[in-house]
């Protein structure tokens, strides 16, 4: 497989899914959403973006709403309910992203040097 195949799409889907999973995980750890978003971006997506796109995305991350506003916009009944749902989501999703990445590395399709 080369970097124009469906493997590349799966690789990017897994990168994006890892970003979302860690964004939620960082919020659960007590970070404000804009900090969590930036930290997850820097760790999981920025290495594959150029300077201009990276700077643009990081600027956008600072527009993330506060946790209370985010829960309200998502119409979650309470912070406790939101935390329970987020915890379940991360518990189910994170092992999948790890397994997919491990498989991609086994078949030599992680391509960390390519976007």
ChimeraX attribute file (.defattr): number of C-alpha atoms within 10 A of each C-alpha:
attribute: neighborCount
match mode: 1-to-1
recipient: residues
	/A:1	10
	/A:2	9
	/A:3	14
	/A:4	8
	/A:5	9
	/A:6	11
	/A:7	15
	/A:8	19
	/A:9	12
	/A:10	16
	/A:11	20
	/A:12	16
	/A:13	13
	/A:14	20
	/A:15	19
	/A:16	17
	/A:17	17
	/A:18	25
	/A:19	23
	/A:20	20
	/A:21	21
	/A:22	22
	/A:23	25
	/A:24	21
	/A:25	20
	/A:26	18
	/A:27	18
	/A:28	18
	/A:29	10
	/A:30	11
	/A:31	16
	/A:32	17
	/A:33	23
	/A:34	21
	/A:35	18
	/A:36	25
	/A:37	26
	/A:38	21
	/A:39	20
	/A:40	22
	/A:41	23
	/A:42	17
	/A:43	13
	/A:44	19
	/A:45	18
	/A:46	18
	/A:47	15
	/A:48	16
	/A:49	14
	/A:50	10
	/A:51	11
	/A:52	8
	/A:53	12
	/A:54	17
	/A:55	12
	/A:56	10
	/A:57	18
	/A:58	18
	/A:59	12
	/A:60	13
	/A:61	17
	/A:62	14
	/A:63	11
	/A:64	16
	/A:65	14
	/A:66	12
	/A:67	16
	/A:68	14
	/A:69	11
	/A:70	14
	/A:71	17
	/A:72	14
	/A:73	10
	/A:74	10
	/A:75	10
	/A:76	15
	/A:77	10
	/A:78	12
	/A:79	13
	/A:80	10
	/A:81	12
	/A:82	18
	/A:83	16
	/A:84	12
	/A:85	13
	/A:86	17
	/A:87	16
	/A:88	11
	/A:89	14
	/A:90	19
	/A:91	13
	/A:92	12
	/A:93	16
	/A:94	16
	/A:95	12
	/A:96	15
	/A:97	19
	/A:98	13
	/A:99	12
	/A:100	16
	/A:101	18
	/A:102	14
	/A:103	13
	/A:104	18
	/A:105	13
	/A:106	10
	/A:107	9
	/A:108	10
	/A:109	18
	/A:110	20
	/A:111	13
	/A:112	10
	/A:113	7
	/A:114	10
	/A:115	13
